[in-house]
Amino acid sequence: MLHEPVRGAQRRGRQNTSRQRGTFPRLGWEPAISRNFVLSRLARLALLVGCSGAPWLLGACDRTPSVGAAPAPSAVPSSSADADESEQAAAADPSEQLDPAIWRPNPEAPPKDRVPAKDASVEELRAFIKAHPDHPKLAALEQRHDALLAPCVVSELPLAQSWPHRVASCNPEQVLVAEGMLARAQRYLAECIECKDAFMVKALRTRMRSTAPTARREAALHRLEVGLANRDVDAAQQAIADHVYLGDPFLNYARRKLKRRFKPEQLKGDLGDPSCSIPVPAGGGTRVFFSPEQPEAGEAFRVIAVSETPRTGASLQLIRAEGGEVKLEPAQRGGGPPYFWVGRSKLDRGSYRVRLQGGEEQPLCQRFAVKRRTAPRPQTDGEVWPTRRSWDRDYENLYSVWIATLFDAPEATTWHGFHSVTQQAKRNILFDHLGLGEDAASGPNALAMTPDCADGPHFFRAYFAWKLSLPFGYHRCRFGSLTGAPKCAEWTTNEGVAPEPEVPRKKAKRAEAPKESPSVASARDAGSDAQTDAAAGMAEKKARNVPFIRLTEPRDPPGREMTRFLALVKNEINARSLRTDYADTVTDLYPVPLTREALRPGSVYSDPYGHTYTLVKWQPQTKDHAGVLLAVDAQPDETINIKRFWRGNFLFSPLGKIDGHGFKAFRPIVIQQGHDGEPDRLDLLSNWQIAVARGYANYSAEQESLDAPGFYGRMERLINPDPLSPVLAYKELHRALHRQLKQRVKEIELAQEYLRRNPEETIDMPRGQAIFRTTGPWEALSTPCRDLRLLVGIDALRDFPEQVIRVAPQPEVLRKHLARLHEQWSRERHIRYTKSDGTTQDLSLFDVLEREKRLELGWNPNDCPERRWGAPEGSEEAKSCKALAPDEQRERMEAFRHWFAHRYSCG
């Protein structure tokens, strides 16, 4: 994987010589007088991992250094070292609930002049205004309230222009944008307070009342024509049934078309019975899907119903068109949101109906036919797969369901290769969806998919889009710098390289290599003589006017072409592709708000250290267990792993303007129909279109204004709505760090297996920052980025006690209590790694924490596992070490040590 050499913020800036060696754990800080002030301020900005996240701690984190508790004497490892191996959250033991005299979980009464948070919703603002009619900032709050209701929230016009002009600039061409603007205009007129722009909004509503139905009618006619062209009577009738709200003109026209195309015995008197319909318009988030899309008689068949609402007690029912229910085996259900129901069956030829009924909502009904499978549409030149539909909320929800069911596994589950997951029919609800044998372990269409940590989300999205004939695209992005986030251009899609927009020559700019940051300069001064030629090479490359993928005649099997396409995507997607600026629209992803509604399975998290996660599942908090948010990531060693959200995995820096990291979602790609003989084209929705589009409306740049405590506090409230006690939160930090160490055991063992198979090989070590972003064996087997995240996790555990005691009624009592618990938990939790002589070495979490300094140089795969785990020189543990990295590599590692000591970014 290629990483972007953007400098991360510094850790704490303290001098290494000021740290007391060999005395971890230290729950506090070193004295302030031994710390460089400038570096300290940068540290607190970038990588300080905040308070416990409880709501009463926000804004109360006083990070003034103080001396921590002294470590307890060494103890023999407990016999219960592995007793706590359950993947579920820790039980809320009564002993973990502190006496109120030590800890008060209730915040003090807020001041009278406080105002709602910057990210307050319309409902929260309206409630606050109603409760405080005499508030001194009432006028400003009313303006905020009305601005949130505005039907055109974000504009591409300069901010200096007045709001009515920005509204008038919104001329949507997409149906979901037009309908979203109509709904927002109606809500504005119904709920605005000052209503200063009511006249302009009324004019916009009038225009959208014409635009939105016209766009919806065109979409309905297109869907009808597709059914007629394919001679699919069920699809054509379903198109009519789902659009009866368009009225008699549409119905009469559609029925005439049906009668001309099909024989009366085919229609069987049903010209679009509205009793079998999806009452929610297409793109509303509620729909029934089938997989395979063209089921054949006797083969496994899946029905997937997706809904925005829970539909309590709902179930799937399968009925023959001529009457009689067919057994449909319930397979999976869950979610929230979206909610889903999956059923499996094997069917004979004929017409069927699927119903989702139960609860108070109107039933969903979808008809389909089991018949002979038709040949796939041939691809055109330069096309990897044809695009037949646009992204909307229906397919976004199906994508969330697919991610949630595919990776539904306990924390710490590991697979080798993405294809090893998709080949499991019970997991993959789109298994063999194309009928090509594409998910088989072997064959001409068997896929080989091995994403790494940066391009994992793009692999997931591309695979899903390929299955559903949805559009997929990505941008090539240049490096960012200290003055700005990465910038992207050259949009490549499944249909080839999109043409660059025409720009006047005098305004055209060539991408430039970034200015050298201080961190880059320091790395060079430390002995790195490598040149970051990747950025320069990108700058010199001209826009490509050839198909992205070389296709042969006759063409290769689709699975082989898809494998080659993904391999090339892997070469071009890197950390900077996901760390674009929050306001940028020429991007693959856009930022979303930190809400449970927006952070659905499939949402992406990109951290400032070049790593990415895809959200999989929310495990709700109960009275006995803390809540858990699970995500999946890919690693350079080609493994796919399930991990939890915690400060040591999901790293956050407040330098949003530079890094552009955080939670994001894939930008929807839609088909824009051509006019006046022009061909259809693929378009990306811009930020303002996403902000108003029906089914989306979730663009938000709020993460840009958050610091690390604010970010983790917000996420903690989502994961655990009922605040955890400091004891339980501290215990969860120990648990999460322990799991991260166990994962490192596997990673080091992979390197040892490789060296055992290649005993004469010394893995080449790149120079300078290339250790983070090279390819080949070094990328797969070295762990510099992963070790940096581990060190940041250790920082999170170290800093936690001093952060929570600041708001405790009896801080010294709580400090001593947490110190005793840390002593107990760190000695109870153990890992075991295999030494060079084949024996097993046991290390407690306490032992590993004592070796923090030596772990700064434990990432070279040429070193023996003893050295990589920081075994003290001359110790019994270190005597079995046989293999050492060459002296030349060791010298360059020492010169690069400061990078890890200060926790610079590896992305």
Buried (B, 14 or more C-beta within 10 A) or exposed (E): BBBBBBBBBBBBBBEEEEBEEEEBBBBBBBEEEEBBEEBBEBBBBBBBBBBBBBBBBBEBBEBEBBEBBEBBEEEEBBEEBEEBEEBEBBBBEEEBBBEEEBBBBEBEEEEEEEBBEEBBBBEEBBEBBEEBEEBEEBEEBBBBBBBBBBBBBBBEEEEEEEBBEBBBEBEBBBBBBBBBBBBBBBBBBEBBBEBBBEEBBEBBBEBBBEBBBEBBBEBBBEBBBBBBEEEBBBBBBBBBBBBBEBEEEBBEBBBEBBEEBBEEEBBEEBBBBBEBBBBBBBBBBBBBBBBBBBBBBEEBBBBBBBBBBBBEEBBBBBBBBEEEEBEBEEBBBBBEBBBBBBBBBBBEEEBBBBBBBBBEBEBBBBBBBBBEBEEBEEBEEBBBBBBEBBBBBBBBBBBBBBBBBBBBBEBBBEBEBBBBBBBEEEBBBBBBBBBBBBBBEEEEBBBBBBBBBBBBBBBBBBBBBBBBBBBBBBBBBBBBBBEBBBBBBBBBBBBBBBEEEEEEEEEEEEBEBBEBBEBBEBBBEBBBEBEBEBBBEBBEEEEEEEBBBEBEEEEBBBBBBBBBBBEBBBEBBBBBBBBBBBBBBBBBBBBBBBBEEBBBBBBBBBBBBBBBBBBBBBBEBEEEBBBBBBBBBBBBBBBBBBBBBBBBBBBBBBBBEBBBBBBBBBBBBBBBBEEEEEEEBBBBBBBBBBBBBBBBBBBBBBBBEBBBBBBBBBBBBBBBEEBBBBBBBBBBBBBBBBBBBBBBBBBBEBBBEBBEEEEEEEBEBBBBBBBBBBBEBBBBBBBBBBBBBBBBBBBBBBBBBBBBBBBBEBBEBBBBBBBEBBBBBBBBBBBEBBBBEEEEBEBBBBBBBBBBBBBBBBBBBBBBBBBBBBBEEEEEBBEBBEBEBEEEBBEBBEBBBBBBBBBBBBB
